[in-house]
Amino acid sequence: MLIIRRDTIDPYFNLAAEEYILKNFTEDTFALWRNDSSVIVGKHQNTLAEINQEFIKEKNIKVVRRISGGGAVFHDIGNLNFTFTQKSEDENKINFRKYTKPILDVLRSLGVDARFEGRNDLTIKGMKFSGNAMHIWKNMVLHHGTLLFSSDIPDLSEALNADPSKFEDKAVKSIPSRVTNITDHLMESLDVMQFADRIEQFMVKSNPHAVLYELTEEDIATIQQLADTKYSTWEWNYGYSPKYNFKKVLRTASSGIIELNLDVHEGIITAIRIFGDYFGVLDSEDIEHALSGIPHNGAAIREALEPFEIGKYFTNMNKELFIQSFF
C-alpha cells in the first residue's frame, strides 16, 4: 500500500488527485489531505439546491463536485479527509465498514467511543463527525471520508443552509445531521496534524508492505491539468447538475411581488416565466427572452441583463437585487 499525504489545501487539486490516483495507480493507496474552506457536493446533486449561495459568495468558499455519490459536505482546514483506492474483485464492492474501521481503531486507541452508524456515518455520542462516500471505476474502489476534527461548525451549518423551497428536482438531497468535532472528545491535546500523524502511523504499522509516497512532478502536473479543465469549471461544478425547476418569490414594498420560475437542464435556463403583481412601463417578456438559453449563474445573468433598465420592467426594482433573486 502507498501512503500519500498531500500538503496542498486547494480543493480543485485535491478532488482531481483522487480521480487521477484511482485511474492511474495499480497499487492500493491511502491518502490524508485537507481543503481550504469549500463545499464538496455529491456527483448526483443539484449544486445550487445544496448551498447557501449568499454565504458562499460572502466568505469566498469554493464549491466543487466530486466523482462519488452521497450528500454535500463542508471542508475547512480543521477537517481532515482520508481516501482509500483499492483493487477489488468482490461482487459487493460497497463496504463502508471495511474502510472506516482503521479510523475507528485510531479513535478508540485515543479513548474516544466512536461508532459506525446508519448507512455511512461515524458518530460520537450520537453526533456525526464523519460522512463517507464511494465510487467504483472498473475493478477499482475509491472510498473517502471527512473527519471533523476542529472545523468551524457555524460556517459548516451556514454554508449548507440552502432554501429547499427554491428547487424541485430529482437530485439526491443532503440530510442535515447533528455534528461534533473530534477534538471535543479527546483525552489528550492534539492538533489536526498530530491527529493525522496518528492515523498515518497506524496505517503503516497495520500494513506490513506500506510505503510512503510523494507525488512526482509528473503526477502533480497531470493532476493540475485535470483540476484546471474539470474540477474548477462551472460546467462540472454547476452545469453537471440534473434537470431542476427553480422558483423564487421576491417581495418589496416599492415593487410588489415578483415570482421567478425557471426550468434548468445541464445548468442552462431552458424556460423562464415571471409572474407577480408588479407594474412596469415595458413588457417583462423581454427579460424572459433575454434569459432563455443562458447558464444559470450570476455572471451570465448579469451580462444578459446589462442592456436593460430593470426599473422600467419592474417599477422601483434595483437591478442588483433582481439578479440576486435568481439564487
C-alpha positions, 0 to 999 in steps of 0.5 A: 500500500502507498501512503500519500499525504498531500500538503496542498489545501486547494480543493480543485487539486485535491478532488482531481488527485483522487480521480487521477490516483484511482485511474492511474495507480495499480497499487492500493493507496491511502491518502490524508489531505485537507481543503481550504474552506469549500463545499464538496457536493455529491456527483448526483446533486443539484449544486445550487439546491445544496448551498447557501449561495449568499454565504458562499459568495460572502466568505469566498468558499469554493464549491466543487463536485466530486466523482462519488455519490452521497450528500454535500459536505463542508471542508475547512482546514480543521477537517481532515479527509482520508481516501482509500483506492483499492483493487477489488474483485468482490461482487459487493464492492460497497463496504463502508465498514471495511474502510472506516474501521482503521479510523475507528481503531485510531479513535478508540486507541485515543479513548474516544467511543466512536461508532459506525452508524446508519448507512455511512456515518461515524458518530460520537455520542450520537453526533456525526463527525464523519460522512463517507462516500464511494465510487467504483471505476472498473475493478477499482474502489475509491472510498473517502471520508471527512473527519471533523476534527476542529472545523468551524461548525457555524460556517459548516451549518451556514454554508449548507443552509440552502432554501429547499423551497427554491428547487424541485428536482430529482437530485439526491438531497443532503440530510442535515445531521447533528455534528461534533468535532473530534477534538471535543472528545479527546483525552489528550491535546492534539492538533489536526496534524498530530491527529493525522500523524496518528492515523498515518502511523497506524496505517503503516504499522497495520500494513506490513508492505506500506510505503510512503509516497510523494507525488512526482512532478509528473503526477502533480502536473497531470493532476493540475491539468485535470483540476484546471479543465474539470474540477474548477469549471462551472460546467462540472461544478454547476452545469453537471447538475440534473434537470431542476425547476427553480422558483423564487418569490421576491417581495418589496414594498416599492415593487410588489411581488415578483415570482421567478420560475425557471426550468434548468437542464445541464445548468442552462435556463431552458424556460423562464416565466415571471409572474407577480403583481408588479407594474412596469412601463415595458413588457417583462417578456423581454427579460424572459427572452433575454434569459432563455438559453443562458447558464444559470449563474450570476455572471451570465445573468448579469451580462444578459441583463446589462442592456436593460433598465430593470426599473422600467420592467419592474417599477422601483426594482434595483437591478442588483437585487433582481439578479440576486433573486435568481439564487 
